[in-house]
Amino acid sequence: MPSKKPATTRIRTATIERKTGETEIALTLDLDGTGVYDVDTGNGFLDHMVSQISRHGLIDINLKAKGDVHVGWHHLVEDVAITLGRAFNEALGDARGIRRMGHAIVPLDETLAMVSLDCSGRGYAVIVTTLDDTMVETLPGALIKHFFESFALEGKINLHAQIMTGVSPHHKAEALCKALARSLRDALEADPRAPSSIPSTKGTLNG
């Protein structure tokens, strides 16, 4: 049976274990998966966010995380995003043969979210969630923005994300995660017109 992996890239997987005085995280990621996820962070909404990225990005994610949540959710959310970003960057490798850029506009009932990104090798984030002063189920809304920023910087992705309209905090955060997932899926796809090329005039996206 033919392999389902893109013919133009290596096997794009990464396994990372991160242990600090604040959190302990084990993550396995496959960029060429089918959207299978097993996520347990101890926070239901954080689990929901990561699961949306997996399912709609067709990225397999196995994530187990725990932390010093008696002081709040900041350390856990930040370190999960850091670990996801580093795993993404490791799995992507030299980015040979990919489209590199992707974007998506995703509706969820009354909410509309936009994400545009470039797997450029240079981390940058402009994130507008309109959630900073509210709770999103079990998470402070400001941590949604911080999650996206930390993922972008560690994943070396230029990421722009914005809520264009919406009311429900849950819908806003979920739509952003789905838009991120769909944008990543576009950017990571093999480019049939340049299957062996690194998508940069510099010849590298790692410096």
C-alpha positions in Angstrom: 0.0 0.0 0.0 1.5 3.4 -0.9 2.6 5.6 2.0 0.4 8.5 3.0 3.3 10.6 3.9 4.1 13.5 1.5 6.6 12.3 -1.1 8.6 15.5 -1.0 9.4 15.5 2.8 11.0 13.4 5.4 8.9 11.8 8.2 7.8 14.9 10.0 7.5 13.9 13.6 8.8 15.1 17.0 8.8 13.9 20.6 9.6 16.3 23.3 9.7 16.0 27.1 9.9 19.2 29.1 10.3 19.2 32.8 10.8 22.4 34.9 10.1 23.4 38.5 6.6 24.5 37.3 5.4 21.9 34.7 6.0 18.5 33.3 5.1 17.8 29.7 5.4 14.9 27.3 4.4 15.5 23.7 4.5 13.5 20.5 3.5 15.2 17.2 3.1 14.1 13.6 2.5 16.8 11.1 1.3 14.2 8.5 -1.3 12.6 10.6 -5.0 12.2 10.4 -6.1 14.4 13.2 -5.9 11.8 16.0 -5.4 13.2 19.5 -5.0 12.1 23.0 -4.7 15.3 25.2 -4.7 15.6 28.9 -3.5 18.8 30.5 -5.7 19.0 33.5 -7.7 21.9 32.1 -10.7 21.0 30.0 -10.7 24.0 27.8 -7.0 23.8 27.1 -7.5 20.2 26.1 -10.3 21.4 23.8 -8.0 24.0 22.1 -5.2 21.5 21.4 -7.7 18.9 20.2 -9.2 21.4 17.7 -5.7 22.1 16.3 -5.1 18.4 15.9 -8.4 17.5 14.4 -8.7 20.4 11.9 -5.0 20.6 11.1 -4.7 16.8 10.5 -1.8 16.8 13.0 -1.6 13.8 15.3 -1.0 15.0 18.9 -0.4 12.9 22.0 0.0 15.3 25.0 0.2 14.8 28.7 0.9 17.8 30.9 0.7 18.7 34.6 1.9 21.7 36.5 1.7 24.0 39.6 -1.9 24.9 38.9 -2.5 25.9 42.5 -0.9 29.3 41.5 -3.1 29.6 38.4 -3.1 28.3 34.8 -0.4 30.6 33.4 2.6 28.3 33.7 0.7 25.3 32.3 -0.8 27.1 29.3 2.5 28.8 28.5 4.6 25.7 28.7 2.2 23.6 26.6 2.3 26.2 23.9 6.1 26.4 24.1 6.4 22.6 23.8 3.9 22.5 20.9 5.9 25.2 19.1 9.2 23.6 19.6 7.9 20.2 18.5 6.3 21.8 15.4 9.6 23.5 14.4 11.6 20.3 15.0 9.1 18.2 13.0 9.1 20.7 10.1 12.8 20.5 9.6 14.1 22.5 6.6 10.5 23.0 5.3 11.6 21.6 1.9 8.7 21.2 -0.5 5.9 22.9 1.5 3.7 25.8 0.5 5.0 27.7 3.6 2.1 30.2 3.9 -1.5 29.6 4.8 -4.6 31.4 5.8 -8.2 30.7 6.9 -11.4 32.5 7.8 -13.5 30.3 10.1 -17.1 30.9 11.2 -18.6 29.5 14.4 -22.2 30.6 14.8 -22.0 34.4 15.4 -18.2 34.4 15.5 -15.8 34.9 12.6 -12.1 34.3 13.1 -9.1 35.0 10.8 -5.6 33.5 10.9 -2.9 34.1 8.4 0.6 32.6 8.9 4.0 32.1 7.3 6.2 29.2 8.4 9.1 31.6 7.9 11.6 30.5 10.4 11.1 33.8 12.2 8.7 33.9 15.2 6.3 36.8 15.3 2.8 37.2 16.6 0.0 39.8 16.2 -3.0 38.4 18.1 -6.3 40.2 18.6 -8.8 37.9 20.6 -11.0 40.5 22.4 -10.9 38.1 25.3 -8.4 39.7 27.7 -10.9 40.8 30.3 -13.1 37.7 30.4 -13.1 34.0 31.4 -13.3 31.4 28.6 -14.8 28.5 30.4 -11.9 27.3 32.7 -9.2 29.7 31.3 -8.6 33.4 31.7 -9.1 35.0 28.3 -5.7 36.7 28.3 -4.1 33.2 28.3 -5.7 32.4 24.9 -3.6 35.3 23.4 -0.5 34.2 25.3 -1.0 30.6 24.0 -1.0 31.8 20.4 2.0 34.1 21.0 4.1 31.4 22.7 3.3 28.9 20.0 4.3 31.3 17.2 7.5 32.4 18.8 8.7 28.9 19.6 7.5 27.4 16.4 9.2 30.2 14.4 6.0 31.1 12.7 4.8 34.6 11.6 1.3 34.4 13.0 -1.5 36.9 12.6 -4.8 36.0 14.3 -7.9 38.1 14.8 -11.5 37.8 15.9 -13.4 39.8 13.3 -16.8 39.5 15.0 -18.4 37.5 17.8 -20.0 37.4 21.2 -19.4 34.1 22.9 -15.9 33.8 24.5 -16.0 30.0 23.9 -16.8 30.5 20.2 -14.1 33.1 19.8 -11.4 30.9 21.2 -12.6 27.8 19.4 -12.9 29.5 16.1 -9.3 30.9 16.4 -8.0 27.4 17.1 -9.8 26.0 14.1 -8.5 28.9 11.9 -5.0 28.2 13.2 -5.4 24.5 12.3 -6.7 25.1 8.8 -3.9 27.7 8.1 -1.2 25.2 9.3 -2.8 22.5 7.1 -2.5 24.8 4.1 1.0 25.9 4.8 2.3 22.4 5.5 0.9 20.8 2.4 3.4 19.7 -0.3 3.7 22.1 -3.2 3.4 19.9 -6.3 5.1 22.6 -8.4 8.2 22.8 -6.2 8.5 19.4 -4.5 12.2 19.6 -3.7 12.7 23.3 -3.1 13.0 25.2 0.1 10.4 28.0 -0.3 12.7 31.0 0.1 15.0 33.0 -2.1 17.6 32.7 0.7 17.6 28.9 0.2 16.9 28.4 3.9 14.2 29.1 6.5 16.5 28.3 9.5 18.5 31.5 9.7 
